[in-house]
Amino acid sequence: MSFDMNKMMKQVKKMQDQMAKMQEEMEAREVESTAGGGAVRVVATGGREVKSITISPEAVDPEDVEMLQDMLVAAVNEALKKAEQMVAEEMAKLTGGLKIPGLF
């Protein structure tokens, strides 16, 4: 059995190309999260960027700004968590579940 370094390097390059393409796709894909029964809605990307925050008028109570702040924090954190989970699931498909340090 001989070890073919060129073949292995081609496979590594192919995987790197696939990972770069997947990363680009994930950065464009969006996830959504809500809090307060839908009073606050957050959309984020797989690149962990918040794209939009929607607040229903009913959630705006000048007497209880703290609740609105809590709903915003909850919705943003959940959206970012969903984005990270989406990327991890797609990466696992590409790597066959192999965890590669430093990737996502």
C-alpha positions in Angstrom: 0.0 0.0 0.0 1.6 3.2 -1.1 0.9 6.7 0.3 0.0 9.2 -2.5 0.8 12.6 -1.1 -0.5 14.4 -4.3 -3.8 12.6 -4.0 -4.2 13.5 -0.4 -3.3 17.2 -1.1 -6.0 17.3 -3.9 -8.5 15.9 -1.4 -7.6 18.5 1.2 -7.8 21.3 -1.4 -11.2 20.0 -2.5 -12.5 20.0 1.1 -11.1 23.5 1.6 -12.9 24.8 -1.5 -16.1 23.1 -0.3 -15.8 24.6 3.2 -15.2 28.1 1.7 -18.3 27.8 -0.5 -20.3 26.6 2.5 -19.1 29.4 4.6 -20.2 31.9 2.0 -23.6 30.3 1.7 -24.0 30.2 5.5 -23.2 33.9 5.8 -26.1 34.6 3.5 -28.6 32.2 5.1 -30.9 33.7 7.7 -32.5 32.4 10.9 -35.3 34.0 12.9 -36.1 34.2 16.6 -38.9 35.8 18.5 -39.5 36.7 22.2 -42.5 37.9 24.1 -44.9 35.8 22.1 -43.7 37.4 18.9 -43.6 41.0 20.2 -39.9 41.1 19.3 -38.6 39.4 16.1 -34.9 39.2 15.2 -33.3 38.0 11.9 -29.7 37.0 11.9 -27.3 35.4 9.4 -25.1 32.3 9.6 -22.3 34.9 9.8 -23.7 35.9 13.2 -24.8 39.3 11.9 -28.2 40.7 13.1 -30.0 41.8 9.9 -33.2 43.2 11.4 -35.1 43.7 14.6 -38.9 44.2 14.5 -40.8 45.4 17.6 -44.6 45.3 17.7 -46.1 48.6 18.9 -47.8 46.7 21.8 -44.4 45.8 23.2 -43.5 49.5 23.6 -44.6 50.5 27.1 -42.8 53.6 28.4 -43.6 52.4 31.9 -41.8 49.1 31.4 -38.8 49.7 29.1 -36.9 47.0 31.0 -39.2 44.2 29.7 -38.7 45.4 26.1 -34.9 45.3 26.7 -35.1 41.8 28.1 -37.1 40.6 25.1 -34.6 42.2 22.7 -31.7 40.5 24.5 -33.5 37.1 24.6 -34.5 37.3 20.9 -31.0 38.4 19.7 -29.2 35.7 21.8 -31.6 33.0 20.5 -31.2 34.2 16.9 -27.4 34.1 17.2 -27.6 30.6 18.8 -29.8 29.4 16.0 -27.3 30.8 13.4 -24.4 29.0 15.1 -26.3 25.8 15.3 -27.3 26.0 11.6 -23.6 26.5 10.6 -22.5 23.6 12.9 -25.0 21.3 11.4 -24.0 22.2 7.8 -20.3 21.8 8.7 -21.0 18.4 10.2 -22.5 17.4 6.9 -19.4 18.5 5.0 -16.9 17.0 7.4 -18.8 13.8 8.2 -19.1 14.9 11.9 -15.4 15.3 12.3 -14.7 18.3 14.5 -11.8 20.3 13.1 -10.4 22.9 15.5 -10.6 26.5 14.4 -13.4 25.9 11.9 -16.7 27.6 12.9 
